[in-house]
Amino acid sequence: MKKGKNTSTENREAKEDMKPENIPDESRSADDMCAEEQAMNMSDLVGELDKAQDEAAKNRDLYLRAVADLDTYRRKVQREKQELAKFALQPLIEELLPSLDHLGMAIAAAQSSDDSKNILTGVEMVSSQIKKVFSNFGVEEVDAEGKPFDPNTSECVSHEPSEDVPENEVIKVVRKGYIFNGRLLRPASVVVSSGRE
């Protein structure tokens, strides 16, 4: 009888040992272990994927900034190049201005003398040709005579009282001023009215 009890107890203990929680790790099936490894690998892969996506977004942002900076730089260089080309002839024009002034004085002197009509005609032709060349290259005269004094385009060399010209208006232009492509090249030298005495 004792022997039978021992056998049933042994059977019971053997059954408890067969429960999954009591099975040692080495005896677990290969499928269970493979599934656990895959789950661990999957979470690692998801983490790496998130990290790679963050890095890709950061690199894309840096790329877009670099493209924008390059575009801005390209526009700046283009603008500077146009500005340089626009005003490249400025030194030549500045050199020609005194010649134009002297021609103007020659014309004024010839107009006051009756015996120099041919000289006057020739000098007027040369002067008009130079003015035409200047005009073709964007040079225009500052129109100041008979207008209110503008310190942005003219400089006052003296004041004179005048009965006819109102105060602070230009009586006469002593030396013509010029504007080159919208930029003041040389201010006009003018005499300004101080009004009635």
C-alpha positions in Angstrom: 0.0 0.0 0.0 2.8 2.4 0.9 4.3 1.7 -2.4 1.1 2.8 -4.3 1.0 6.1 -2.3 4.6 6.9 -3.3 3.9 6.3 -6.9 0.9 8.6 -7.0 2.8 11.3 -5.2 5.6 10.9 -7.6 3.2 11.2 -10.5 1.7 14.4 -9.0 5.2 15.9 -8.6 6.1 15.0 -12.2 2.9 16.7 -13.5 3.8 19.9 -11.6 7.3 19.9 -12.9 5.8 19.8 -16.5 3.9 23.1 -16.1 5.4 25.8 -18.4 6.4 28.1 -15.6 8.4 25.3 -13.9 10.2 24.3 -17.1 13.8 25.5 -17.1 15.0 28.0 -19.9 17.1 25.4 -21.6 14.1 23.1 -22.1 11.8 25.8 -23.6 11.0 25.3 -27.2 13.1 27.0 -29.9 10.0 28.7 -31.3 9.4 30.6 -28.0 13.0 31.7 -27.8 13.0 32.8 -31.5 9.8 34.8 -30.9 11.3 36.6 -27.9 14.5 37.4 -29.9 12.4 38.8 -32.8 10.4 41.0 -30.4 13.6 42.3 -28.9 15.2 42.8 -32.4 12.0 44.5 -33.6 12.0 47.1 -30.7 15.7 47.8 -31.5 15.0 48.2 -35.2 12.1 50.6 -34.4 14.4 52.7 -32.2 17.1 52.8 -34.9 14.4 53.7 -37.5 13.2 56.6 -35.4 16.8 57.8 -34.9 17.5 57.6 -38.7 14.2 59.5 -39.5 15.2 62.2 -37.0 18.7 62.5 -38.6 17.2 62.5 -42.1 14.8 65.4 -41.1 17.7 67.3 -39.6 19.8 66.8 -42.8 16.9 67.9 -45.0 16.5 71.1 -42.9 20.2 71.8 -43.3 20.0 71.1 -47.0 17.1 73.5 -47.5 18.9 76.2 -45.5 22.0 75.8 -47.6 20.0 76.0 -50.9 18.3 79.2 -49.6 21.7 80.7 -48.6 23.1 79.9 -52.0 20.1 81.5 -53.7 20.5 84.6 -51.6 24.2 84.8 -52.3 23.6 84.3 -56.1 21.1 87.2 -56.1 23.5 89.4 -54.2 26.3 88.7 -56.6 24.0 89.4 -59.6 22.9 92.7 -58.1 26.5 93.8 -57.4 27.5 92.8 -61.0 24.7 94.8 -62.5 25.6 97.8 -60.2 29.2 97.5 -61.3 28.3 97.4 -65.0 25.9 100.3 -64.6 28.5 102.6 -63.2 31.6 101.4 -64.9 31.8 104.4 -67.2 31.6 106.9 -64.4 35.3 107.8 -64.4 35.2 108.5 -68.2 32.2 110.7 -67.8 33.8 112.6 -64.9 36.8 113.2 -67.2 34.6 114.6 -70.0 32.6 117.0 -67.9 35.3 119.8 -67.8 35.5 119.6 -71.6 31.8 120.1 -71.8 32.0 123.0 -69.4 34.7 124.7 -71.6 32.5 124.2 -74.7 29.7 125.9 -72.8 31.9 128.8 -72.0 33.1 129.0 -75.7 29.5 129.1 -76.8 28.6 131.8 -74.4 31.7 133.9 -75.5 30.9 133.3 -79.2 27.2 134.3 -78.7 28.3 137.7 -77.4 30.4 138.4 -80.5 28.9 138.9 -84.0 32.0 138.0 -86.0 32.4 134.4 -84.8 29.2 132.8 -86.1 31.0 129.9 -87.7 33.0 129.1 -84.6 29.7 129.3 -82.6 28.0 126.8 -84.9 30.9 124.3 -84.8 31.2 124.5 -81.0 27.4 124.1 -80.6 27.5 121.0 -82.8 30.3 119.4 -80.7 28.5 120.2 -77.5 25.3 118.7 -78.7 27.1 115.5 -79.8 28.7 115.1 -76.4 25.4 115.7 -74.7 23.8 113.1 -77.0 26.5 110.5 -76.1 26.0 111.3 -72.4 22.2 110.9 -72.8 22.7 107.5 -74.4 24.7 106.3 -71.4 22.2 107.6 -68.8 23.7 111.0 -68.1 21.3 113.9 -67.7 21.7 117.5 -66.7 20.3 118.8 -63.4 17.6 121.3 -64.4 18.0 124.0 -61.7 17.6 127.4 -63.3 14.4 129.2 -62.3 13.4 126.5 -59.9 13.4 126.3 -56.1 16.9 125.6 -54.7 17.3 121.8 -54.0 20.3 120.9 -51.9 20.1 117.3 -53.0 21.1 118.2 -56.6 22.7 121.7 -56.3 25.1 123.7 -54.3 24.7 127.3 -53.6 27.8 129.4 -54.4 26.3 132.7 -53.6 23.1 134.6 -52.8 21.9 137.7 -54.7 19.0 139.9 -54.1 16.4 140.0 -56.9 13.3 141.9 -57.7 12.0 139.3 -60.2 13.0 135.9 -58.7 11.4 134.9 -55.4 13.5 134.1 -52.4 15.2 130.7 -52.3 14.9 130.2 -56.1 17.8 129.7 -58.5 18.7 132.9 -60.4 21.4 131.3 -62.6 23.5 128.2 -63.0 27.3 128.9 -62.7 28.3 125.3 -63.5 25.9 122.6 -64.6 25.2 119.5 -62.6 24.8 115.9 -63.8 22.9 112.8 -62.8 24.2 109.4 -63.9 21.6 106.5 -63.9 19.7 108.2 -61.1 22.9 108.9 -59.0 24.1 112.4 -58.6 27.4 112.7 -60.4 28.1 116.3 -59.8 25.9 118.9 -58.2 25.0 122.1 -60.0 26.7 125.2 -58.8 24.0 127.9 -58.6 23.3 131.5 -57.5 20.2 131.6 -55.3 17.9 134.6 -54.8 17.8 136.1 -51.4 14.6 138.0 -52.3 14.0 141.7 -52.5 16.5 143.9 -50.7 
